[in-house]
Structure formats: structure tokens, C-alpha cells
Amino acid sequence: MGIVSVIPFFNWLSWVFAWLDTGKRRYVVYSLVYLFPYLRYQTFTFFFLLLVYDW
């Protein structure tokens, strides 16, 4: 169940990879839309995961 709860965290990252692959700016907007809830509601958790996994 822990893996399933982490999957939405990576959804924004897939849009970043799509942007890097195609170069279309709309994918950056999509990634920001998916990333916004993490920045707004779970800022501490987001940065904690970044520090733990050394991204």
C-alpha cells in the first residue's frame, strides 16, 4: 500500500520527462499543475522526500 500512495508523487515528473523529450512548453505547465498541491499542502513532506532520496 505504501507504493501505491507514492505513485501520484511521480505524476508531475512524467510531464517533465515528456517536456524534455518533445520540447513543448505545455508539458511544463502540466507538471506545475500536478506539482502545485504538493507545494501548497504538503511542502514539508515534499522536501523531506527530496532530502531522503537525494534527488
N, CA, C and O atoms as a GROMACS GRO file, in nm:
protein
  220
    1MET      N    1   0.082  -0.120   0.000
    1MET     CA    2   0.000   0.000   0.000
    1MET      C    3   0.086   0.126   0.000
    1MET      O    4   0.045   0.229  -0.052
    2GLY      N    5   0.204   0.117   0.057
    2GLY     CA    6   0.293   0.233   0.059
    2GLY      C    7   0.338   0.274  -0.079
    2GLY      O    8   0.354   0.393  -0.107
    3ILE      N    9   0.358   0.175  -0.166
    3ILE     CA   10   0.400   0.207  -0.303
    3ILE      C   11   0.288   0.278  -0.377
    3ILE      O   12   0.314   0.373  -0.451
    4VAL      N   13   0.166   0.234  -0.358
    4VAL     CA   14   0.052   0.296  -0.426
    4VAL      C   15   0.035   0.441  -0.383
    4VAL      O   16  -0.002   0.525  -0.464
    5SER      N   17   0.062   0.471  -0.257
    5SER     CA   18   0.045   0.608  -0.210
    5SER      C   19   0.155   0.701  -0.260
    5SER      O   20   0.139   0.822  -0.254
    6VAL      N   21   0.265   0.647  -0.310
    6VAL     CA   22   0.375   0.729  -0.360
    6VAL      C   23   0.362   0.754  -0.510
    6VAL      O   24   0.422   0.849  -0.561
    7ILE      N   25   0.286   0.672  -0.580
    7ILE     CA   26   0.275   0.685  -0.726
    7ILE      C   27   0.230   0.824  -0.771
    7ILE      O   28   0.290   0.877  -0.864
    8PRO      N   29   0.129   0.887  -0.710
    8PRO     CA   30   0.091   1.021  -0.757
    8PRO      C   31   0.202   1.124  -0.741
    8PRO      O   32   0.202   1.226  -0.811
    9PHE      N   33   0.295   1.100  -0.651
    9PHE     CA   34   0.406   1.193  -0.632
    9PHE      C   35   0.490   1.205  -0.759
    9PHE      O   36   0.548   1.311  -0.785
   10PHE      N   37   0.498   1.098  -0.837
   10PHE     CA   38   0.581   1.097  -0.957
   10PHE      C   39   0.506   1.139  -1.082
   10PHE      O   40   0.566   1.146  -1.189
   11ASN      N   41   0.377   1.168  -1.072
   11ASN     CA   42   0.298   1.204  -1.189
   11ASN      C   43   0.352   1.331  -1.254
   11ASN      O   44   0.359   1.339  -1.376
   12TRP      N   45   0.388   1.429  -1.175
   12TRP     CA   46   0.441   1.554  -1.230
   12TRP      C   47   0.574   1.531  -1.300
   12TRP      O   48   0.607   1.599  -1.397
   13LEU      N   49   0.650   1.434  -1.252
   13LEU     CA   50   0.780   1.406  -1.310
   13LEU      C   51   0.768   1.347  -1.450
   13LEU      O   52   0.854   1.369  -1.535
   14SER      N   53   0.661   1.272  -1.475
   14SER     CA   54   0.641   1.217  -1.609
   14SER      C   55   0.618   1.329  -1.710
   14SER      O   56   0.660   1.317  -1.825
   15TRP      N   57   0.552   1.437  -1.668
   15TRP     CA   58   0.533   1.551  -1.759
   15TRP      C   59   0.664   1.624  -1.785
   15TRP      O   60   0.685   1.676  -1.894
   16VAL      N   61   0.752   1.627  -1.686
   16VAL     CA   62   0.883   1.688  -1.707
   16VAL      C   63   0.961   1.608  -1.811
   16VAL      O   64   1.026   1.665  -1.898
   17PHE      N   65   0.955   1.476  -1.800
   17PHE     CA   66   1.024   1.392  -1.899
   17PHE      C   67   0.962   1.408  -2.037
   17PHE      O   68   1.034   1.406  -2.137
   18ALA      N   69   0.830   1.425  -2.044
   18ALA     CA   70   0.765   1.449  -2.174
   18ALA      C   71   0.813   1.581  -2.233
   18ALA      O   72   0.834   1.592  -2.353
   19TRP      N   73   0.829   1.682  -2.147
   19TRP     CA   74   0.879   1.812  -2.195
   19TRP      C   75   1.022   1.799  -2.246
   19TRP      O   76   1.057   1.855  -2.350
   20LEU      N   77   1.106   1.727  -2.172
   20LEU     CA   78   1.244   1.709  -2.215
   20LEU      C   79   1.252   1.632  -2.347
   20LEU      O   80   1.341   1.655  -2.429
   21ASP      N   81   1.158   1.540  -2.366
   21ASP     CA   82   1.159   1.459  -2.486
   21ASP      C   83   1.110   1.536  -2.608
   21ASP      O   84   1.167   1.524  -2.717
   22THR      N   85   1.003   1.616  -2.591
   22THR     CA   86   0.942   1.684  -2.706
   22THR      C   87   0.981   1.830  -2.718
   22THR      O   88   0.984   1.884  -2.829
   23GLY      N   89   1.013   1.895  -2.606
   23GLY     CA   90   1.046   2.037  -2.609
   23GLY      C   91   0.924   2.127  -2.611
   23GLY      O   92   0.937   2.248  -2.628
   24LYS      N   93   0.805   2.070  -2.593
   24LYS     CA   94   0.682   2.151  -2.593
   24LYS      C   95   0.660   2.209  -2.454
   24LYS      O   96   0.665   2.139  -2.353
   25ARG      N   97   0.635   2.339  -2.451
   25ARG     CA   98   0.624   2.411  -2.324
   25ARG      C   99   0.498   2.374  -2.246
   25ARG      O  100   0.495   2.393  -2.124
   26ARG      N  101   0.396   2.322  -2.311
   26ARG     CA  102   0.273   2.290  -2.239
   26ARG      C  103   0.295   2.179  -2.136
   26ARG      O  104   0.223   2.172  -2.037
   27TYR      N  105   0.393   2.092  -2.160
   27TYR     CA  106   0.420   1.986  -2.063
   27TYR      C  107   0.478   2.042  -1.933
   27TYR      O  108   0.458   1.984  -1.826
   28VAL      N  109   0.547   2.153  -1.940
   28VAL     CA  110   0.595   2.219  -1.818
   28VAL      C  111   0.476   2.270  -1.738
   28VAL      O  112   0.474   2.259  -1.615
   29VAL      N  113   0.377   2.325  -1.807
   29VAL     CA  114   0.256   2.373  -1.740
   29VAL      C  115   0.183   2.256  -1.674
   29VAL      O  116   0.137   2.268  -1.560
   30TYR      N  117   0.173   2.144  -1.744
   30TYR     CA  118   0.108   2.026  -1.686
   30TYR      C  119   0.180   1.980  -1.560
   30TYR      O  120   0.117   1.946  -1.460
   31SER      N  121   0.312   1.979  -1.565
   31SER     CA  122   0.387   1.934  -1.448
   31SER      C  123   0.368   2.029  -1.330
   31SER      O  124   0.360   1.984  -1.215
   32LEU      N  125   0.361   2.159  -1.357
   32LEU     CA  126   0.338   2.254  -1.248
   32LEU      C  127   0.199   2.239  -1.188
   32LEU      O  128   0.181   2.256  -1.068
   33VAL      N  129   0.101   2.207  -1.272
   33VAL     CA  130  -0.035   2.185  -1.222
   33VAL      C  131  -0.039   2.064  -1.129
   33VAL      O  132  -0.104   2.069  -1.024
   34TYR      N  133   0.031   1.958  -1.165
   34TYR     CA  134   0.034   1.840  -1.079
   34TYR      C  135   0.122   1.861  -0.956
   34TYR      O  136   0.097   1.800  -0.852
   35LEU      N  137   0.223   1.945  -0.966
   35LEU     CA  138   0.313   1.968  -0.854
   35LEU      C  139   0.257   2.068  -0.754
   35LEU      O  140   0.296   2.066  -0.637
   36PHE      N  141   0.167   2.155  -0.797
   36PHE     CA  142   0.114   2.261  -0.711
   36PHE      C  143   0.054   2.211  -0.580
   36PHE      O  144   0.084   2.269  -0.475
   37PRO      N  145  -0.029   2.105  -0.580
   37PRO     CA  146  -0.083   2.060  -0.450
   37PRO      C  147   0.026   2.019  -0.351
   37PRO      O  148   0.011   2.039  -0.230
   38TYR      N  149   0.134   1.961  -0.400
   38TYR     CA  150   0.242   1.922  -0.309
   38TYR      C  151   0.310   2.045  -0.251
   38TYR      O  152   0.349   2.045  -0.134
   39LEU      N  153   0.326   2.146  -0.331
   39LEU     CA  154   0.390   2.267  -0.282
   39LEU      C  155   0.300   2.344  -0.187
   39LEU      O  156   0.348   2.410  -0.095
   40ARG      N  157   0.171   2.335  -0.208
   40ARG     CA  158   0.079   2.412  -0.126
   40ARG      C  159   0.043   2.342   0.004
   40ARG      O  160   0.044   2.404   0.110
   41TYR      N  161   0.010   2.214  -0.003
   41TYR     CA  162  -0.043   2.144   0.114
   41TYR      C  163   0.058   2.055   0.184
   41TYR      O  164   0.045   2.029   0.304
   42GLN      N  165   0.157   2.008   0.112
   42GLN     CA  166   0.249   1.912   0.172
   42GLN      C  167   0.394   1.954   0.149
   42GLN      O  168   0.476   1.872   0.109
   43THR      N  169   0.423   2.078   0.172
   43THR     CA  170   0.557   2.130   0.146
   43THR      C  171   0.662   2.056   0.228
   43THR      O  172   0.768   2.019   0.176
   44PHE      N  173   0.633   2.034   0.353
   44PHE     CA  174   0.730   1.966   0.438
   44PHE      C  175   0.755   1.824   0.388
   44PHE      O  176   0.870   1.781   0.380
   45THR      N  177   0.650   1.752   0.356
   45THR     CA  178   0.664   1.614   0.308
   45THR      C  179   0.740   1.610   0.177
   45THR      O  180   0.825   1.523   0.156
   46PHE      N  181   0.711   1.704   0.089
   46PHE     CA  182   0.778   1.710  -0.040
   46PHE      C  183   0.929   1.727  -0.024
   46PHE      O  184   1.007   1.652  -0.082
   47PHE      N  185   0.969   1.824   0.055
   47PHE     CA  186   1.111   1.849   0.074
   47PHE      C  187   1.177   1.738   0.156
   47PHE      O  188   1.296   1.709   0.137
   48PHE      N  189   1.102   1.677   0.245
   48PHE     CA  190   1.155   1.563   0.320
   48PHE      C  191   1.188   1.448   0.226
   48PHE      O  192   1.292   1.385   0.239
   49LEU      N  193   1.098   1.420   0.131
   49LEU     CA  194   1.125   1.313   0.035
   49LEU      C  195   1.244   1.346  -0.053
   49LEU      O  196   1.322   1.258  -0.089
   50LEU      N  197   1.259   1.472  -0.088
   50LEU     CA  198   1.375   1.511  -0.169
   50LEU      C  199   1.505   1.488  -0.093
   50LEU      O  200   1.604   1.442  -0.150
   51LEU      N  201   1.505   1.520   0.035
   51LEU     CA  202   1.626   1.502   0.114
   51LEU      C  203   1.655   1.355   0.142
   51LEU      O  204   1.771   1.313   0.142
   52VAL      N  205   1.550   1.277   0.164
   52VAL     CA  206   1.570   1.136   0.197
   52VAL      C  207   1.626   1.060   0.078
   52VAL      O  208   1.716   0.978   0.093
   53TYR      N  209   1.573   1.088  -0.040
   53TYR     CA  210   1.613   1.012  -0.158
   53TYR      C  211   1.725   1.078  -0.237
   53TYR      O  212   1.765   1.026  -0.341
   54ASP      N  213   1.777   1.191  -0.190
   54ASP     CA  214   1.889   1.261  -0.253
   54ASP      C  215   1.869   1.284  -0.402
   54ASP      O  216   1.953   1.245  -0.484
   55TRP      N  217   1.759   1.345  -0.436
   55TRP     CA  218   1.733   1.374  -0.578
   55TRP      C  219   1.810   1.496  -0.612
   55TRP      O  220   1.806   1.541  -0.726
   0.00000   0.00000   0.00000
